[in-house]
Amino acid sequence: MTRDIADIRRDYEGGSLDESRVPADPLTMFDEWFALARDTDPDDANAMTLATVDSQGFPHARVVLLKGFDQRGMVFFTNYNSHKGSELANVPQAALTFWWPQLARQVRIEGSVEQVSEAESDEYFASRPRGSQLGAWIATQSVVIPDRNWIEERQQRFEQAYEGQEIPRPVHWGGYRVKPEMIEFWQGQPSRLHDRVRYQLRDRNWEVVRLAP
């Protein structure tokens, strides 16, 4: 039996989101929401859609993993020579979206992007499982390859090359930090009358407003 996509519906329910009672700092609120998201979905709470723009103005989006956040911003790691890396080199602006369906919550973040320090990238790389460390060398991310065998052959070569050795971080691999200039918190509500609170950074201060659903 098939189902018409237009008939797929969900009525959202969640706690109220009152702009007059939210913290002055959006990172405090994000910390609270993220902690609850980890409790409800410990495996995928840090999955986020990263949207970038290329030099021709075309947008591109993909899911990456949040690997840390603090007052400076949200951090993820990738190949600097990937499509997203080249896009961020040309247009160092990005948007992030978190979607936590069990909580009927969404968080949108927009801001400028910078590479994290080499020390931060080294520290995170050293914490990765050995297979993931090798993967940073094996995968020439986003380039066209002939087949799966190409990956498996490179995997064998790099496993042999680093057998019994520590694996260094490739210079083409490291972290990016998205420095928030806008953060919007969305709480699903019945009848599509959702709660939306937006923080906008203005002159180093956060302005808080409520948006219509």
SVG drawing of the C-alpha trace seen along z (x, -y; Angstrom):
<svg xmlns="http://www.w3.org/2000/svg" viewBox="-4 -48 60 52">
<polyline fill="none" stroke="black" stroke-width="0.4" points="0.0,0.0 1.3,-3.4 0.7,-6.6 0.4,-10.1 3.3,-12.2 0.9,-15.1 -1.0,-13.1 2.1,-12.6 1.4,-14.7 2.4,-15.1 0.9,-17.3 3.8,-18.6 3.6,-19.0 6.2,-20.4 6.8,-22.7 6.2,-26.4 9.0,-28.7 8.6,-32.1 11.0,-34.8 10.7,-36.7 12.0,-33.8 14.9,-32.5 18.6,-33.0 20.3,-36.2 23.0,-34.1 21.8,-31.7 24.7,-29.3 23.4,-28.7 20.0,-27.7 21.7,-25.6 23.6,-23.8 20.4,-22.9 18.6,-21.8 21.6,-19.8 21.9,-18.0 18.2,-16.9 18.7,-15.9 21.6,-13.7 19.4,-12.0 16.7,-11.2 18.9,-10.3 22.5,-9.7 23.8,-8.5 22.6,-11.2 22.0,-14.3 25.1,-16.0 24.1,-15.4 23.6,-18.8 23.0,-20.0 25.8,-22.3 24.9,-24.7 27.5,-26.6 27.6,-28.6 30.0,-28.2 31.7,-31.0 28.8,-31.1 26.2,-31.6 24.8,-28.1 24.0,-26.6 25.1,-23.1 24.0,-21.2 25.1,-18.0 25.0,-16.4 28.1,-16.6 28.7,-16.0 29.1,-18.6 32.3,-17.8 32.4,-20.7 30.9,-24.1 31.6,-26.9 31.3,-30.7 33.5,-30.9 31.1,-28.7 30.3,-25.3 33.1,-23.0 33.2,-20.2 36.1,-18.5 36.6,-17.6 38.9,-17.5 40.0,-21.1 40.2,-20.1 36.6,-18.8 33.8,-20.7 32.7,-22.2 36.3,-23.2 36.7,-25.0 33.3,-26.7 34.3,-28.0 37.6,-29.2 35.7,-31.4 32.7,-32.3 33.5,-31.9 29.8,-32.0 27.7,-29.0 24.3,-27.9 23.7,-24.9 20.4,-23.2 19.8,-20.7 16.6,-18.6 15.6,-16.6 12.3,-14.9 11.6,-13.2 11.6,-16.6 9.9,-18.5 12.8,-20.9 14.9,-22.6 17.9,-25.0 19.2,-27.2 22.6,-28.9 24.1,-31.3 27.5,-32.9 31.0,-33.4 33.5,-30.5 37.2,-30.1 39.6,-27.2 40.4,-26.1 44.0,-26.1 46.4,-23.3 46.6,-22.4 42.8,-21.9 42.8,-19.8 45.8,-17.7 44.1,-17.1 40.9,-15.9 42.6,-13.8 44.6,-12.0 41.3,-11.1 39.8,-9.4 39.8,-5.6 42.7,-4.4 40.4,-3.4 39.0,-7.0 42.6,-8.4 43.5,-6.2 40.3,-7.3 41.4,-10.9 44.4,-9.8 42.5,-7.3 39.6,-9.5 40.4,-12.2 37.0,-13.6 34.5,-14.6 36.7,-13.6 35.3,-11.2 36.6,-7.6 36.2,-4.6 34.8,-2.1 34.8,-0.8 38.0,1.2 39.9,-2.1 39.1,-2.8 39.9,0.7 43.3,0.6 44.2,-2.7 43.1,-1.4 45.5,1.5 48.4,-0.7 47.9,-3.1 47.5,-0.3 50.8,1.1 52.5,-2.3 51.5,-3.1 51.7,0.4 53.0,0.2 53.2,-3.6 51.3,-6.5 49.2,-8.1 49.9,-11.8 47.1,-14.3 47.1,-15.1 47.7,-18.8 44.6,-18.8 42.3,-17.7 41.1,-19.7 38.4,-21.7 36.2,-24.6 34.4,-26.8 31.0,-28.5 30.9,-31.7 27.2,-32.4 25.7,-35.7 22.1,-34.4 20.6,-31.5 16.9,-30.5 15.2,-28.1 12.0,-26.4 9.6,-24.4 6.9,-22.5 3.3,-23.2 -0.1,-21.9 -1.9,-23.2 1.4,-24.5 1.4,-27.4 5.0,-26.8 7.1,-28.9 10.1,-30.6 12.7,-32.7 15.6,-34.3 18.8,-35.7 20.6,-38.2 24.1,-39.5 24.2,-43.3 27.2,-45.3 28.4,-42.3 25.0,-42.0 22.3,-39.5 18.9,-40.8 16.0,-38.4 12.8,-38.5 9.8,-36.2 8.9,-35.3 5.6,-34.3 5.1,-30.6"/>
</svg>
